[in-house]
């Protein structure tokens, strides 16, 4: 069968791109970005996606600018969110907004969220415009790439492998002094320290001080380089006081400081105290529903705080883990079902262990098998529901566009108190014949 040269060349390109994306990306990076866009733009986006994801972000961003909007939309819709963020941060703001407008609103919102970082973490301090190099480049090629970038603020050159993970670092003075034919993998030094994007600012400061770094690489959860924290940006940010997230969890404002005016502190705290009062009355009303049961079996009043306390601790544990997952972006709203199921199972197994010990203690104390059974069942049920609530509350706040830390503990305390009271007293009422 005869195949025309253009057709054969296209088939050869398709084979190379589909079977050897890492090698193809390394070859393409040596070409001008216009040629990269021309070669990859001639193929289906689905075929070239693995190659695009392996290109260094600054080259990929420049090449994407040469493509039509439909091609860019498909790539941004199908590529991993981390790679999309790297491409978007490599281009100017106007072009970034235009590309985001091409996407489905849900996808665009996800990428916007990934590009925004709290002010007290490494992601907010870093410069995402990273100039990176490959191990097989020569010093001559490295200097050419450095000159072409026209960047005057670069102190260290970061070398990445084919998966864009850190392989080493080269001080710019060492590159300038090296022989033109020397390979970068011969010049590079091990990377002694790096941080993830959500690493708190105080940990970033500790890293810089401990390792005496001139700049600090920032990686995503997959270990891919996404930015560099320059010392001047870090020192300027370190002058500001760290925002205490724990304040919002108990109903105070992030803006409040230890020496804030009394009027300001009252205005920020009082609304949440009033809400807490309302929720406390709500929990108390649950106890009122079972007033006759408590009057008949006074031992229930003694044991009621035990169930509520264990329920509250279980919910607080689930809340802390979920808050950390949201802060580090390990979980999103789509993980809600999986997270709730996990916390329900953890609460059930912990509940069985705690309930067994509790039931034994109650039986020794009261001599009542029925009372031991009641507190055993209530403990398991309340701890399961408390774990689910601890995972759900921050997820709900996030889906509503609110700060997930905002007074989470107030809402959680209400839920755990109500669940603990209702489960214990409700089961006691149902099994009153055994008490």
C-alpha distance (Angstrom), angle and dihedral (degrees) to the residues before:
residue distance angle dihedral
X1 . . .
X2 3.78 . .
X3 3.79 118.6 .
X4 3.78 121.8 -168.9
X5 3.84 116.4 -121.2
X6 3.84 94.7 -112.5
X7 3.79 90.3 49.7
X8 3.80 92.4 47.0
X9 3.79 90.9 48.3
X10 3.78 91.1 51.3
X11 3.81 91.6 49.8
X12 3.79 89.5 49.2
X13 3.78 90.9 51.1
X14 3.80 91.5 48.9
X15 3.80 91.2 50.7
X16 3.79 92.8 49.1
X17 3.80 93.8 46.8
X18 3.81 95.7 46.2
X19 3.80 98.8 42.6
X20 3.79 102.6 32.2
X21 3.83 107.9 30.1
X22 3.82 94.2 151.6
X23 3.79 93.8 51.9
X24 3.80 91.4 42.7
X25 3.80 92.0 53.1
X26 3.80 91.4 50.9
X27 3.79 91.0 52.8
X28 3.79 93.7 45.1
X29 3.79 92.8 51.8
X30 3.80 88.7 66.3
X31 3.82 90.9 59.8
X32 3.81 128.9 79.9
X33 3.79 111.7 -90.3
X34 3.80 91.1 -114.9
X35 3.79 90.9 61.0
X36 3.80 91.2 45.7
X37 3.79 90.4 54.3
X38 3.81 91.3 46.5
X39 3.82 94.4 50.4
X40 3.80 96.8 43.6
X41 3.79 94.7 36.8
X42 3.80 90.3 59.4
X43 3.82 90.3 63.4
X44 3.79 131.2 65.9
X45 3.83 112.2 -84.3
X46 3.81 90.5 -127.0
X47 3.81 89.8 59.3
X48 3.79 96.8 46.7
X49 3.82 97.6 40.9
X50 3.85 94.8 96.6
X51 3.80 88.9 52.4
X52 3.81 93.5 48.3
X53 3.81 90.4 50.9
X54 3.81 91.0 54.6
X55 3.80 97.1 49.6
X56 3.78 115.2 100.3
X57 3.82 108.3 -98.7
X58 3.81 99.2 -115.2
X59 3.82 92.6 51.5
X60 3.80 92.0 43.4
X61 3.80 91.2 50.0
X62 3.81 93.1 52.0
X63 3.80 91.9 46.3
X64 3.80 92.5 49.0
X65 3.79 89.3 57.2
X66 3.82 87.7 65.8
X67 3.82 94.0 56.3
X68 3.79 128.4 87.6
X69 3.80 119.3 -103.0
X70 3.82 95.3 -106.2
X71 3.79 91.8 56.5
X72 3.79 91.7 47.5
X73 3.81 91.5 47.9
X74 3.81 92.6 54.9
X75 3.80 92.6 47.7
X76 3.81 93.5 48.2
X77 3.80 90.6 46.5
X78 3.81 95.6 51.5
X79 3.79 106.1 30.8
X80 3.78 121.2 92.5
X81 3.81 112.1 -84.7
X82 3.80 91.4 -118.7
X83 3.80 92.7 56.8
X84 3.80 91.8 45.6
X85 3.79 90.7 53.3
X86 3.82 90.1 50.1
X87 3.82 90.8 52.5
X88 3.80 93.8 45.3
X89 3.79 94.2 49.8
X90 3.82 89.9 50.4
X91 3.83 92.9 64.0
X92 3.78 132.2 61.9
X93 3.79 122.1 -84.1
X94 3.81 96.7 -107.0
X95 3.79 93.6 53.4
X96 3.80 91.1 44.0
X97 3.80 91.4 55.3
X98 3.80 91.0 47.8
X99 3.80 92.1 52.7
X100 3.81 92.6 46.9
X101 3.81 89.4 52.6
X102 3.82 88.3 59.7
X103 3.80 92.7 61.2
X104 3.76 135.0 82.5
X105 3.85 108.1 -86.5
X106 3.79 92.0 -116.9
X107 3.79 93.3 51.7
X108 3.80 92.0 44.6
X109 3.81 91.1 50.4
X110 3.81 90.9 50.5
X111 3.80 92.1 52.0
X112 3.80 91.7 45.3
X113 3.79 89.4 53.0
X114 3.81 92.0 49.5
X115 3.80 90.4 51.3
X116 3.79 93.1 52.2
X117 3.77 120.1 77.0
X118 3.81 134.0 -176.7
X119 3.78 112.8 -99.0
X120 3.80 93.7 -114.4
X121 3.80 100.1 58.1
X122 3.80 137.9 81.3
X123 3.82 93.1 -105.6
X124 3.80 91.5 63.2
X125 3.80 92.1 47.8
X126 3.80 99.0 46.0
X127 3.77 129.6 94.8
X128 3.84 105.8 -129.5
X129 3.83 92.9 -161.7
X130 3.77 95.1 95.9
X131 3.79 122.4 174.2
X132 3.81 107.3 -151.9
X133 3.78 135.7 -177.6
X134 3.82 139.5 -156.1
X135 3.84 125.6 -118.6
X136 3.81 94.6 -122.2
X137 3.81 94.5 54.8
X138 3.79 118.0 107.9
X139 3.77 124.8 -126.3
X140 3.82 88.6 -108.1
X141 3.82 91.0 54.9
X142 3.79 90.6 45.6
X143 3.78 92.5 53.2
X144 3.79 91.3 46.6
X145 3.78 90.2 52.9
X146 3.79 90.8 46.6
X147 3.83 92.3 51.1
X148 3.81 91.8 46.0
X149 3.81 90.4 55.6
X150 3.84 91.5 55.9
X151 3.80 88.0 -149.8
X152 3.80 114.6 153.5
X153 3.80 97.7 178.3
X154 3.81 98.2 68.3
X155 3.79 116.4 114.9
X156 3.81 101.3 162.4
X157 3.79 132.4 33.3
X158 3.78 115.2 -141.7
X159 3.79 118.5 -148.5
X160 3.81 117.9 -150.4
X161 3.78 132.6 -165.9
X162 3.81 124.7 -130.8
X163 3.84 90.6 -78.6
X164 3.83 91.5 52.1
X165 3.79 92.1 -109.8
X166 3.79 120.6 141.1
X167 3.81 114.8 -88.1
X168 3.79 100.8 165.3
X169 3.77 148.6 -41.2
X170 3.82 132.1 -113.9
X171 3.83 123.1 -161.2
X172 3.78 108.7 -128.6
X173 3.83 91.4 -123.6
X174 3.80 90.3 57.9
X175 3.79 91.5 52.1
X176 3.80 91.1 50.1
X177 3.81 91.9 51.3
X178 3.81 96.4 44.7
X179 3.80 125.2 103.3
X180 3.83 110.8 -95.3
X181 3.81 92.1 -118.7
X182 3.80 95.8 49.1
X183 3.80 114.0 117.0
X184 3.79 118.8 -125.5
X185 3.80 92.6 -126.7
X186 3.82 86.2 62.6
X187 3.80 92.1 50.7
X188 3.78 101.7 40.5
X189 3.79 124.5 101.5
X190 3.81 127.1 -149.1
X191 3.80 116.5 -86.6
X192 3.79 103.6 -114.0
X193 3.80 99.1 -171.8
X194 3.77 141.4 13.6
X195 3.80 137.4 159.6
X196 3.78 137.4 -147.9
X197 3.78 120.2 -113.4
X198 3.81 94.0 -104.4
X199 3.81 95.3 48.0
X200 3.83 108.2 130.3
X201 3.76 117.9 -107.1
X202 3.80 95.0 -114.9
X203 3.82 90.3 57.2
X204 3.81 89.6 50.3
X205 3.80 90.0 53.2
X206 3.81 90.1 48.8
X207 3.82 90.9 52.3
X208 3.78 93.3 51.1
X209 3.77 92.6 47.6
X210 3.80 95.4 43.5
X211 3.81 96.8 49.2
X212 3.82 98.2 29.6
X213 3.79 91.8 -128.8
X214 3.76 126.5 178.9
X215 3.80 90.6 -152.0
X216 3.79 135.1 -0.4
X217 3.82 126.3 -135.3
X218 3.81 118.6 -132.0
X219 3.81 120.2 -150.2
X220 3.79 135.0 -172.5
X221 3.81 125.3 -123.0
X222 3.82 89.7 -81.7
X223 3.80 92.2 54.9
X224 3.82 95.1 -108.1
X225 3.79 118.4 143.4
X226 3.81 112.2 -108.6
X227 3.79 103.6 162.1
X228 3.79 149.8 -22.1
X229 3.81 128.3 -115.2
X230 3.82 107.8 -137.4
X231 3.82 115.3 -149.8
X232 3.80 95.1 -120.8
X233 3.80 92.6 55.4
X234 3.78 91.3 47.9
X235 3.78 95.0 48.2
X236 3.80 92.1 48.8
X237 3.81 91.8 49.2
X238 3.81 92.8 45.1
X239 3.81 89.5 63.3
X240 3.78 89.8 68.5
X241 3.76 119.1 80.9
X242 3.78 115.7 -103.6
X243 3.78 113.7 -106.5
X244 3.79 108.5 -114.9
X245 3.80 106.0 -134.6
X246 3.79 91.0 -173.5
X247 3.81 88.4 67.1
X248 3.77 92.1 66.1
X249 3.79 92.1 48.5
X250 3.80 90.6 63.5
X251 3.78 96.9 41.0
X252 3.80 105.3 -92.2
X253 3.77 127.9 120.8
X254 3.78 127.4 -99.4
X255 3.80 87.9 -134.6
X256 3.81 94.3 58.5
X257 3.79 117.0 101.9
X258 3.79 131.8 -170.4
X259 3.82 91.4 -98.2
X260 3.80 98.4 37.6
X261 3.79 117.1 137.0
X262 3.79 116.3 -84.0
X263 3.80 91.7 -123.7
X264 3.81 91.5 53.6
X265 3.82 92.8 47.6
X266 3.81 92.2 49.3
X267 3.80 92.8 49.7
X268 3.81 91.2 50.8
X269 3.80 97.6 43.8
X270 3.79 105.2 34.7
X271 3.84 98.5 69.9
X272 3.80 91.3 55.4
X273 3.80 91.8 45.3
X274 3.81 88.8 54.4
X275 3.79 90.4 49.7
X276 3.79 89.4 48.4
X277 3.80 89.7 51.6
X278 3.79 90.5 52.8
X279 3.78 92.2 49.8
X280 3.82 90.2 47.6
X281 3.81 90.3 55.5
X282 3.79 88.4 48.1
X283 3.80 90.9 55.0
X284 3.82 90.8 45.0
X285 3.80 90.3 53.1
X286 3.80 88.9 60.8
X287 3.79 89.3 58.7
X288 3.81 89.2 48.8
X289 3.79 90.7 58.7
X290 3.79 89.3 64.2
X291 3.79 98.2 41.2
X292 3.79 93.4 124.4
X293 3.80 92.5 50.5
X294 3.81 91.6 51.3
X295 3.81 91.4 47.3
X296 3.79 90.4 53.1
X297 3.82 96.1 44.3
X298 3.80 108.0 32.0
X299 3.82 92.1 179.6
X300 3.81 86.9 74.7
X301 3.81 91.0 67.5
X302 3.79 90.1 54.1
X303 3.81 93.8 51.0
X304 3.81 98.0 39.3
X305 3.85 95.3 87.8
X306 3.80 90.3 51.4
X307 3.81 92.8 61.7
X308 3.79 93.6 41.3
X309 3.81 91.8 48.0
X310 3.80 94.8 51.3
X311 3.79 90.0 45.5
X312 3.80 90.7 51.7
X313 3.80 93.4 49.2
X314 3.80 91.7 49.2
X315 3.79 91.6 50.8
X316 3.80 91.7 47.1
X317 3.81 91.3 53.4
X318 3.80 92.1 50.7
X319 3.81 90.4 45.6
X320 3.81 92.7 51.9
X321 3.81 93.3 49.6
X322 3.81 92.5 46.4
X323 3.80 92.7 47.1
X324 3.79 90.0 51.7
X325 3.80 90.9 48.8
X326 3.80 91.4 51.5
X327 3.80 92.3 45.5
X328 3.81 92.0 51.3
X329 3.82 90.8 39.7
X330 3.77 91.8 -123.1
X331 3.81 88.8 132.4
X332 3.79 135.1 33.5
X333 3.78 135.1 -175.5
X334 3.80 90.0 -81.2
X335 3.81 90.1 63.8
X336 3.81 92.4 59.5
X337 3.82 96.5 105.1
X338 3.79 93.9 46.7
X339 3.80 92.3 46.2
X340 3.81 94.4 47.9
X341 3.80 91.8 48.6
X342 3.80 90.3 50.7
X343 3.82 93.1 49.9
X344 3.81 90.9 45.5
X345 3.80 90.6 54.8
X346 3.79 92.1 45.1
X347 3.80 90.1 49.3
X348 3.80 91.2 48.3
X349 3.80 95.3 50.9
X350 3.80 93.7 42.1
X351 3.79 88.3 44.8
X352 3.80 92.0 55.2
X353 3.81 91.2 50.9
X354 3.81 94.8 45.7
X355 3.80 93.6 40.8
X356 3.79 91.5 53.6
X357 3.79 92.6 55.1
X358 3.81 91.7 42.1
X359 3.79 93.9 49.4
X360 3.79 91.2 50.3
X361 3.80 91.5 50.4
X362 3.81 92.7 47.5
X363 3.80 91.8 48.3
X364 3.82 91.4 51.1
X365 3.82 90.6 46.5
X366 3.81 99.7 43.6
X367 3.77 104.5 18.8
X368 3.82 87.8 -136.9
X369 3.80 117.0 130.2
X370 3.80 90.1 -170.4
X371 3.79 93.5 55.1
X372 3.80 90.7 47.9
X373 3.81 90.0 51.5
X374 3.82 92.1 48.5
X375 3.80 94.8 52.4
X376 3.81 90.7 43.1
X377 3.81 93.3 55.6
X378 3.81 93.1 41.1
X379 3.81 92.3 50.1
X380 3.80 93.6 53.5
X381 3.82 94.3 44.4
X382 3.81 95.5 46.1
X383 3.82 93.9 46.7
X384 3.81 92.0 50.5
X385 3.80 92.6 50.7
X386 3.81 92.5 42.4
X387 3.81 91.3 54.3
X388 3.79 90.7 50.0
X389 3.81 90.6 48.7
X390 3.80 92.2 49.8
X391 3.80 89.5 55.9
X392 3.80 95.3 41.0
X393 3.81 103.1 48.9
X394 3.84 97.9 63.5
X395 3.81 90.2 41.0
X396 3.81 90.8 54.3
X397 3.80 92.1 48.1
X398 3.80 90.1 49.6
X399 3.82 92.9 50.0
X400 3.82 88.9 50.6
X401 3.79 90.2 54.8
X402 3.81 93.2 -110.1
X403 3.78 130.4 129.9
X404 3.83 103.6 -88.2
X405 3.79 89.9 -144.3
X406 3.80 93.1 55.5
X407 3.82 105.5 120.4
X408 3.79 92.5 -39.8
X409 3.79 91.6 149.6
X410 3.83 91.9 55.7
X411 3.79 92.5 55.1
X412 3.78 91.8 41.5
X413 3.80 93.1 51.0
X414 3.78 89.6 53.2
X415 3.78 93.0 50.8
X416 3.80 95.1 45.7
X417 3.81 93.3 46.7
X418 3.79 92.5 49.8
X419 3.79 92.7 45.2
X420 3.80 93.2 46.1
X421 3.79 94.4 47.4
X422 3.79 95.9 42.4
X423 3.80 96.3 45.1
X424 3.81 94.7 47.7
X425 3.79 97.9 42.3
X426 3.80 93.7 37.3
X427 3.79 93.6 52.6
X428 3.82 89.8 44.0
X429 3.80 89.6 54.3
X430 3.80 92.5 48.9
X431 3.82 92.4 47.7
X432 3.79 96.4 37.1
X433 3.77 90.0 124.4
X434 3.79 89.5 67.2
X435 3.82 95.9 50.0
